[in-house]
Amino acid sequence: MPVWMAAKRPWGLLAVGGTLTENTLLEAYSQGIYSMYQKHPVQWFSCNPRMVLFPEKMRIEKDWRKLVRSGRYRVTFDTAFEEVVRRCGNRKWTWLIPERIDAAIALHKRGQAHSVEVWNREGILVGGGFGVDMGKVFIGESAFSTERNVVHVAFIHLMCHLQHWGYVLNDAQAYSEHLHLMGFEEIPRKEYVQKLQELAGTDIRYGKWVVDRRLAVGEWVPSKPGSQLNNSASGQGRS
C-alpha cells in the first residue's frame, strides 16, 4: 500500500494485519513504513512529517559533553544486544512485545540490527539503545537509561560514529520535544522516502560494530565532519 494513503492520525496508520518477521520489517523500512503495536493484529504506520536527524545538525548540551568526557562510563556496540532490547521494552507501555523482540534479535544475528551500551565503573549496564542499519540511514528503535543523561552518552557515541562512517540521517519516526532538543527535525514524508530510496541498501555495515577508540567523541563537533579525528590520542580515554 502506498505510504501517501496513510491516515494523518493516529501516527500515520497505514495498514492492519499481516505477519511480523525480520523480512517484513526490512521490507517495510525500505518503503518508509514501521510497525508499532501492543497486541494483534499487526499495525503499520508511515507518519507525515518524519522526524529525522542529520548528523551535522546534532546539538550537544554542555552537560552531556561533560559527561562523555568524564570517564565515568564505558561505551560499547553490539555487546549486549538482547539485554538492551529487553530493557527498552521493560516499561508500562511498550510495543516491544515478544514477536517484535524476536524479529529484532533475528536482524541482529543477520548483522543488520545494532545496539549501543553504556556501562558504569562497576560494569553494570546503565543505558543504551538499538536500531536497524538500512545503509547510510539508521532507523532508531528505542533506548533506555537508569542514570541521568546516560542515554545522551550512548547517542553521542552512536551519532559520532555514524557521521564518521558516512551515514546521512537517523530516523526516529515521530516528533517529540526531547528529540527536537537533540537536533532532530521534521521533514515531509515525501522527502524522507526519496532519501530512503536513494540511500537504502548502500554500504550496509553488516556484522558486529565496534567502537573506534581513535575517535575523540568528547571533542566531536557535529557541524564539522571529521572533527572527531582531532586530538584523537587525548580522546581515547574519554570515550
C-alpha positions as CSV (number, residue, x, y, z in Angstrom):
1,M,0.0,0.0,0.0
2,P,1.5,3.4,-1.0
3,V,2.6,5.5,2.0
4,W,0.6,8.5,0.9
5,M,-2.5,6.6,1.8
6,A,-1.6,6.6,5.5
7,A,-4.0,8.3,7.8
8,K,-2.9,11.6,9.3
9,R,-3.8,10.3,12.7
10,P,-3.0,8.3,14.7
11,W,0.7,8.5,13.8
12,G,0.1,7.8,10.1
13,L,-1.7,4.5,10.4
14,L,-1.4,2.8,7.0
15,A,-2.5,-0.8,7.3
16,V,-3.6,-3.5,9.8
17,G,-2.8,-7.2,9.5
18,G,-0.1,-9.4,8.1
19,T,2.8,-11.0,9.8
20,L,5.8,-9.5,11.6
21,T,9.2,-11.1,10.9
22,E,12.7,-9.7,10.2
23,N,12.0,-9.9,6.5
24,T,8.7,-8.0,6.6
25,L,10.3,-5.4,8.9
26,L,13.1,-4.8,6.4
27,E,10.7,-4.5,3.5
28,A,8.5,-2.1,5.5
29,Y,11.5,0.1,6.5
30,S,12.7,0.3,2.9
31,Q,9.4,1.9,2.0
32,G,9.2,4.3,4.9
33,I,6.8,2.1,6.9
34,Y,7.3,0.9,10.5
35,S,5.4,-1.2,13.0
36,M,4.2,-0.3,16.5
37,Y,1.5,-2.2,18.4
38,Q,0.9,-4.0,21.7
39,K,-1.4,-6.8,20.5
40,H,-2.7,-8.3,17.3
41,P,-3.4,-7.5,14.6
42,V,-0.1,-6.0,13.4
43,Q,-0.3,-2.3,12.7
44,W,1.8,-0.5,10.2
45,F,2.5,3.2,10.2
46,S,4.1,5.9,8.0
47,C,3.9,9.3,9.7
48,N,4.0,12.6,7.9
49,P,6.1,14.6,8.6
50,R,9.0,12.4,9.6
51,M,11.4,13.1,12.5
52,V,15.0,12.7,11.4
53,L,18.5,13.8,12.5
54,F,21.2,14.8,10.1
55,P,24.4,14.1,11.9
56,E,25.9,17.6,11.2
57,K,22.8,19.2,12.9
58,M,23.0,17.3,16.2
59,R,23.0,19.5,19.3
60,I,25.1,18.5,22.3
61,E,24.4,20.2,25.6
62,K,27.4,21.2,27.8
63,D,26.3,18.8,30.5
64,W,26.1,15.9,28.0
65,R,29.6,16.6,26.6
66,K,31.0,16.9,30.1
67,L,29.5,13.5,31.0
68,V,31.1,12.0,27.8
69,R,34.5,13.4,28.8
70,S,34.2,12.4,32.5
71,G,35.4,8.9,32.1
72,R,32.6,7.6,34.3
73,Y,31.2,5.4,31.6
74,R,32.4,2.8,29.0
75,V,30.6,2.6,25.7
76,T,30.4,-0.5,23.5
77,F,28.5,-1.6,20.4
78,D,26.7,-4.9,19.9
79,T,28.0,-6.4,23.2
80,A,24.6,-7.0,24.9
81,F,22.0,-6.5,22.1
82,E,19.3,-8.8,23.5
83,E,19.6,-7.3,27.0
84,V,19.3,-3.8,25.6
85,V,16.2,-4.6,23.6
86,R,14.5,-6.3,26.6
87,R,15.5,-3.4,28.9
88,C,14.0,-1.0,26.3
89,G,10.8,-2.9,26.5
90,N,10.6,-3.1,30.3
91,R,8.1,-0.3,30.8
92,K,4.4,0.1,31.3
93,W,3.5,0.8,27.7
94,T,5.7,-0.9,25.1
95,W,5.5,-2.0,21.5
96,L,8.4,-4.4,22.2
97,I,6.2,-7.5,22.6
98,P,7.8,-10.9,22.3
99,E,7.5,-11.3,18.5
100,R,8.9,-7.8,17.9
101,I,11.8,-8.6,20.2
102,D,12.4,-11.9,18.3
103,A,12.4,-10.0,15.0
104,A,15.0,-7.5,16.3
105,I,17.2,-10.4,17.6
106,A,16.9,-12.1,14.2
107,L,18.0,-8.9,12.4
108,H,20.9,-8.6,14.8
109,K,22.0,-12.1,14.1
110,R,21.9,-11.2,10.4
111,G,24.3,-8.3,11.2
112,Q,21.8,-5.5,10.4
113,A,20.4,-4.5,13.8
114,H,22.8,-2.9,16.3
115,S,23.0,-1.8,19.9
116,V,25.0,0.8,21.8
117,E,25.6,0.1,25.5
118,V,26.8,2.3,28.4
119,W,28.5,0.6,31.4
120,N,29.3,2.3,34.7
121,R,32.6,1.8,36.6
122,E,31.1,-1.3,38.3
123,G,30.5,-2.9,34.9
124,I,26.7,-2.5,35.2
125,L,24.7,-1.8,32.1
126,V,23.0,1.6,32.8
127,G,21.8,2.7,29.4
128,G,21.7,2.0,25.7
129,G,19.6,1.8,22.6
130,F,19.2,-0.1,19.4
131,G,18.2,0.3,15.8
132,V,18.5,-1.1,12.2
133,D,21.1,-0.2,9.6
134,M,19.4,0.4,6.2
135,G,22.6,1.6,4.5
136,K,23.5,5.3,5.2
137,V,20.2,5.5,7.0
138,F,19.9,4.3,10.6
139,I,16.4,3.5,11.9
140,G,16.4,4.3,15.6
141,E,14.2,1.9,17.5
142,S,14.3,2.5,21.3
143,A,16.6,3.5,24.2
144,F,16.7,3.2,28.0
145,S,18.7,4.6,30.9
146,T,18.8,4.1,34.6
147,E,21.1,7.1,35.3
148,R,20.6,10.7,34.4
149,N,21.7,11.7,30.9
150,V,23.3,8.3,30.2
151,V,21.1,7.9,27.1
152,H,22.8,11.0,25.7
153,V,26.2,9.4,26.3
154,A,25.0,6.5,24.2
155,F,23.5,8.6,21.5
156,I,26.5,11.0,21.1
157,H,28.8,8.0,20.6
158,L,26.4,6.4,18.1
159,M,26.0,9.6,16.1
160,C,29.7,10.4,16.2
161,H,30.4,7.0,14.6
162,L,27.6,7.2,12.1
163,Q,28.9,10.5,10.8
164,H,32.4,9.1,10.7
165,W,31.1,6.1,8.7
166,G,29.3,8.4,6.2
167,Y,25.7,7.9,7.3
168,V,23.3,10.6,6.2
169,L,20.4,10.5,8.7
170,N,19.0,8.9,11.7
171,D,15.2,8.2,11.6
172,A,13.2,8.5,14.8
173,Q,9.8,8.4,13.1
174,A,7.6,10.7,15.1
175,Y,8.1,14.1,16.8
176,S,9.0,14.5,20.5
177,E,10.3,17.6,22.3
178,H,13.3,15.5,23.6
179,L,14.3,14.6,20.1
180,H,13.9,18.2,18.9
181,L,16.3,19.3,21.7
182,M,18.9,17.0,20.3
183,G,18.6,18.4,16.8
184,F,16.0,16.2,15.2
185,E,13.8,18.0,12.7
186,E,10.6,17.2,10.8
187,I,10.8,16.8,7.1
188,P,8.0,15.9,4.7
189,R,7.4,12.2,4.3
190,K,7.9,12.5,0.5
191,E,11.4,13.9,1.1
192,Y,12.2,11.2,3.6
193,V,11.1,8.4,1.2
194,Q,13.1,9.9,-1.6
195,K,16.2,10.0,0.6
196,L,15.5,6.4,1.7
197,Q,15.2,5.2,-1.9
198,E,18.5,6.9,-2.8
199,L,20.4,5.5,0.2
200,A,18.8,2.3,1.4
201,G,20.9,-0.8,0.7
202,T,24.1,1.1,0.0
203,D,27.1,0.3,2.1
204,I,25.3,-1.5,4.9
205,R,27.8,-2.2,7.7
206,Y,26.9,-5.9,8.3
207,G,28.3,-7.7,11.3
208,K,29.4,-6.6,14.7
209,W,30.0,-2.9,15.2
210,V,33.0,-1.9,17.3
211,V,33.7,1.4,19.0
212,D,36.5,3.2,17.2
213,R,38.8,4.3,20.1
214,R,40.7,6.6,17.7
215,L,37.7,8.9,17.7
216,A,37.7,11.7,20.2
217,V,34.0,11.6,20.9
218,G,34.2,14.1,23.7
219,E,35.7,16.7,21.3
220,W,33.3,16.0,18.4
221,V,31.7,19.0,16.7
222,P,28.8,17.7,14.6
223,S,28.8,20.7,12.3
224,K,32.4,19.9,11.4
225,P,32.6,16.4,9.9
226,G,36.0,14.9,10.7
227,S,36.4,16.8,14.0
228,Q,36.1,13.5,15.9
229,L,39.5,12.7,14.5
230,N,41.1,15.8,16.0
231,N,43.1,15.2,19.2
232,S,42.3,11.5,18.9
233,A,45.1,10.5,21.2
234,S,43.8,12.6,24.1
235,G,40.2,11.5,23.4
236,Q,40.7,7.7,23.7
237,G,40.4,7.6,27.4
238,R,37.3,9.8,27.4
239,S,35.1,7.7,25.1
